[in-house]
């Protein structure tokens, strides 16, 4: 009976995810539906082990525990690499900061477990131990909650990159990035342009390329102009390029590009090309301006990806709606602890 319930749950979550994804792939609910579908699928696979199911479950828990212990070490090391390669800035400190927070959360979890285990029956009457235990539990649950929310977000961002998509586009919007020395293409921007060229070359009816990006205060030419030159050097015909050179933000990239597309006749099936960590948030902006679009992510150096994804996570949860939901979820997690600790 139990296996039937689990298999039904797996089917339910996957069907719900597919429906929601087809309606709008930028919806935040998709992140949690994907996580529930994956988690239930992994659990259902343990039934294939038959009488060894418990052993498999224990092995999985050990692997998860080891992974949790490795994560903060990886993030701290990654943060140090970011500082060395990209310089000191708040954005480059994110993976280091996040790694330290997770490490402290794991220490707090350990303390919360050890105090009752080794404090004996009388620990609860010791004011200092009781206070330390409460603080440890609250901090531990908070860190676990934040980590799980980020994990859910990360899974969906990766999922967006591997999901199959159509190749016959009418327009390709390429998001700009800062220029080196005011007029040179950076490695990050070159990766976006190369991915856009790949999309162009695989398309059976070559689309219009829209390099999007205005001229910053420290730039000699607009990002769109530099990108157009790069595309032409790589063999894209000039008549297949329309520059959008007024935008200064991601949202403006899309709004101004949409104006160009809307002003033209014919089919308007559009794809946006940006760095892989940035696709999800860009799609959210597309929904905001009512532009039907799919997203393609370009390669990003592995050491750069964690900090960039954390930055995207913070940006998405800074939106009022998701900030309220995030805080509400945390409060719900804390209610049982509050009741247990303070309600007699």
C-alpha atoms as one frame of an Amber mdcrd trajectory, in Angstrom:
protein
   0.000   0.000   0.000   2.767   2.446   0.991   4.690   2.015  -2.319   1.476
   2.800  -4.208   1.044   6.023  -2.218   4.654   7.045  -2.888   4.395   6.298
  -6.623   1.144   8.245  -6.783   2.855  11.205  -5.106   5.723  11.030  -7.619
   3.310  11.042 -10.553   1.262  13.860  -9.016   4.272  16.152  -8.467   5.748
  15.541 -11.931   2.418  16.121 -13.687   1.859  19.280 -11.665   5.385  20.487
 -12.508   4.957  19.861 -16.237   1.631  21.701 -16.316   2.961  24.640 -14.319
   6.169  24.765 -16.389   4.280  24.796 -19.681   2.031  27.603 -18.423   4.937
  29.754 -17.253   8.487  28.564 -16.591   9.309  31.713 -14.599   6.840  30.988
 -11.772   8.518  30.522  -8.401   6.216  27.639  -7.516   8.068  25.587 -10.160
  11.153  25.570  -7.927   9.303  23.754  -5.144   7.360  21.482  -7.471  10.640
  20.326  -9.046  12.177  19.702  -5.625   9.163  17.687  -4.448   9.154  15.699
  -7.697  12.871  14.898  -7.417  12.742  14.085  -3.693   9.744  11.770  -4.062
  11.354  10.107  -7.095  14.584   9.379  -5.238  12.651   7.980  -2.293  10.510
   5.789  -4.561  13.630   4.308  -6.173  14.672   2.838  -2.831  11.813   0.336
  -3.171  13.798  -1.298  -5.975  16.280  -2.453  -3.327  13.632  -4.776  -1.880
  14.701  -6.209   1.473  17.792  -3.964   1.413  15.726  -0.792   1.385  16.723
   0.242   4.904  20.388  -0.215   4.073  20.002   1.954   0.982  18.205   4.639
   2.974  20.956   4.667   5.615  23.609   4.878   2.885  21.754   7.803   1.305
  21.570   9.600   4.651  25.314   9.117   5.161  26.040  10.513   1.694  23.771
  13.514   2.382  25.475  14.102   5.737  28.943  14.024   4.153  27.752  16.384
   1.422  26.395  18.802   4.046  29.743  18.792   5.820  31.610  19.455   2.564
  29.355  22.318   1.381  30.583  25.028   3.818  34.208  24.052   3.191  33.662
  24.298  -0.562  31.907  27.669  -0.289  34.595  29.152   1.950  37.338  27.974
  -0.421  35.329  29.273  -3.366  34.982  32.644  -1.641  38.750  32.874  -1.216
  39.229  32.075  -4.921  36.666  34.747  -5.839  38.520  37.357  -3.807  41.825
  36.469  -5.433  40.527  36.374  -9.026  37.744  38.957  -9.025  38.870  41.403
  -6.338  37.302  42.578  -3.110  33.655  43.534  -3.375  30.457  42.673  -1.533
  29.248  40.500  -4.442  32.482  38.519  -4.435  32.190  37.896  -0.689  28.823
  36.141  -0.943  30.007  32.518  -1.216  32.533  33.063   1.590  29.873  34.644
   3.816  27.307  31.943   2.992  29.871  29.205   3.694  30.657  30.670   7.114
  26.950  30.953   7.978  26.320  27.312   7.009  29.364  26.187   9.018  28.077
  28.053  12.080  24.648  26.505  11.507  26.144  23.023  11.473  28.077  23.785
  14.658  24.859  25.060  16.257  23.087  21.847  15.219  25.856  19.790  16.796
  25.649  21.805  20.022  21.841  21.452  20.102  22.227  17.664  19.856  25.150
  17.303  22.282  23.728  19.316  25.174  20.733  16.984  25.769  22.879  13.917
  24.977  25.677  14.661  27.455  23.997  17.076  29.840  22.123  14.344  31.600
  18.604  14.734  32.961  19.477  17.887  34.873  20.670  19.970  31.884  17.200
  21.430  31.377  17.340  22.950  34.865  20.693  24.619  34.159  19.844  28.139
  32.985  22.992  28.700  30.922  22.803  25.321  29.170  19.098  25.767  28.479
  19.748  29.222  26.966  22.615  27.931  24.814  20.472  25.030  23.637  17.603
  27.318  22.628  19.861  29.713  20.747  21.571  26.788  19.002  18.276  25.230
  17.923  16.839  28.502  16.608  20.014  29.313  14.685  20.281  25.749  13.371
  16.687  25.702  12.074  17.136  29.138  10.504  20.261  28.078   8.626  18.648
  24.812   7.518  15.610  26.747   6.276  17.714  29.234   4.283  19.901  26.429
   2.908  16.892  24.400   1.769  15.326  27.436   0.081  18.583  28.075  -1.753
  18.889  24.401  -2.711  15.377  24.446  -4.171  16.243  27.597  -6.134  19.536
  26.137  -7.383  17.933  22.903  -8.620  15.434  24.827 -10.707  18.077  27.140
 -12.196  20.034  24.052 -13.298  16.835  22.394 -14.556  16.154  25.393 -16.808
  19.470  24.774 -18.540  18.958  21.093 -19.322  15.269  21.081 -20.282  14.803
  20.553 -24.052  13.612  23.595 -26.020  12.614  24.531 -29.560  15.289  25.849
 -31.916  13.281  27.843 -34.414  13.422  31.421 -33.105  12.608  34.744 -34.727
  14.626  36.944 -32.375  17.589  36.425 -30.064  18.049  39.016 -27.309  21.612
  39.059 -25.954  22.054  40.680 -22.558  24.978  43.050 -22.245  27.684  43.240
 -19.590  30.339  45.791 -18.718  33.100  46.396 -21.273  36.823  46.190 -20.511
  38.744  49.453 -20.985  35.509  50.997 -22.224  35.327  49.175 -25.557  36.502
  45.554 -25.231  34.323  42.459 -24.765  34.834  40.680 -21.432  35.051  36.893
 -21.109  31.590  36.830 -19.500  30.065  38.783 -22.392  31.977  36.782 -25.011
  30.473  33.586 -23.586  26.979  35.076 -23.966  27.695  36.131 -27.539  29.170
  32.739 -28.441  26.066  31.011 -27.055  23.866  33.370 -29.096  25.905  32.561
 -32.220  25.427  28.853 -31.480  21.650  29.411 -31.254  21.774  31.355 -34.543
  23.731  28.655 -36.360  21.456  25.823 -35.181  18.287  27.681 -36.157  16.797
  26.417 -39.474  15.631  29.991 -40.226  18.352  32.337 -38.860  16.781  34.834
 -36.432  17.362  38.538 -35.872  20.048  39.173 -33.262  19.399  41.973 -30.769
  22.541  42.847 -28.764  21.205  44.839 -25.821  23.099  47.279 -23.634  23.634
  51.021 -23.391  26.755  53.083 -22.798  27.927  53.270 -19.205  29.623  56.304
 -17.717  33.014  54.583 -17.954  32.524  53.173 -21.466  33.643  54.656 -24.800
  30.924  52.928 -26.831  27.649  51.213 -25.997  27.691  47.552 -25.061  25.335
  46.918 -27.985  27.853  48.440 -30.406  30.728  46.350 -29.049  28.551  43.229
 -29.184  27.454  43.956 -32.775  31.094  44.280 -33.845  31.878  40.932 -32.199
  28.945  39.246 -33.940  29.964  40.624 -37.343  33.566  39.479 -36.797  32.194
  35.990 -36.094  30.279  35.902 -39.382  26.793  37.152 -38.467  25.454  39.295
 -41.374  24.982  42.985 -40.391  21.412  42.902 -41.738  20.603  40.236 -39.121
  21.592  42.551 -36.257  19.460  45.253 -34.615  21.178  47.111 -31.774  19.354
  48.110 -28.602  21.757  50.684 -27.144  19.700  52.634 -24.591  19.244  50.201
 -21.677  21.192  50.317 -18.426  19.592  47.400 -16.525  18.377  43.870 -17.240
  14.757  45.003 -17.106  15.481  47.821 -19.581  17.326  45.321 -21.826  14.079
  43.418 -22.169  11.656  46.363 -22.256  13.543  48.214 -24.999  14.201  45.028
 -26.975  10.486  44.209 -26.769   9.713  47.606 -28.320  11.965  46.768 -31.254
  10.301  43.385 -31.731   6.753  44.726 -31.340   7.426  47.375 -33.990   8.246
  44.727 -36.588   5.942  42.519 -38.624   5.762  38.743 -38.627   6.275  35.980
 -36.109   7.949  36.978 -32.832   9.084  33.794 -31.099  11.933  35.064 -28.920
  14.816  33.645 -26.902  16.991  35.579 -24.485  20.637  34.662 -24.004  22.414
  35.523 -20.792  24.731  33.812 -18.302  23.286  30.524 -17.013  22.862  31.752
 -13.438  20.875  34.772 -14.685  18.295  33.040 -16.907  15.606  32.508 -14.273
  15.523  36.128 -13.096  15.555  37.385 -16.693  12.517  35.197 -17.439  10.757
  36.721 -14.445  11.303  40.161 -15.950   9.860  38.870 -19.231   6.679  37.874
 -17.413   6.547  41.303 -15.754   6.581  43.119 -19.115   4.278  40.492 -20.708
   6.826  39.225 -23.213   6.611  35.569 -24.223  10.141  34.284 -24.206  12.369
  31.315 -23.443  15.865  31.485 -22.019  19.268  30.026 -22.860  22.230  30.222
 -20.513  25.847  30.651 -21.522  28.805  29.013 -19.834  30.218  30.669 -16.712
  33.516  29.819 -15.010  32.792  27.273 -12.266  34.451  29.328  -9.516  32.226
  32.308 -10.399  28.927  30.401 -10.418  28.236  29.938  -6.657  28.546  33.633
  -5.781  26.576  34.639  -8.874  23.755  32.213  -8.029  23.635  33.412  -4.413
  23.339  36.964  -5.756  20.411  35.900  -7.956  18.777  34.151  -4.992  19.005
  37.335  -2.919  17.703  39.454  -5.812  14.639  37.236  -6.352  13.835  37.145
  -2.633  14.206  40.919  -2.382  10.983  41.245  -4.333   8.181  42.161  -1.918
   5.981  39.163  -2.669   8.757  36.595  -2.270  10.305  38.351   0.714   6.980
  38.124   2.572   6.603  34.451   1.571  10.174  33.709   2.645   9.702  35.334
   6.058   6.304  33.669   6.518   7.873  30.260   5.805  10.563  30.945   8.410
   7.949  31.995  10.994   5.970  28.791  10.375   9.145  26.751  10.962   9.768
  28.622  14.209   6.264  28.287  15.695   6.735  24.663  16.935  10.055  25.638
  18.553   8.510  28.666  20.216   5.687  26.514  21.567   8.117  23.853  22.789
  10.450  26.305  24.501   8.192  28.976  25.906   4.651  27.615  26.264   4.170
  25.603  29.381
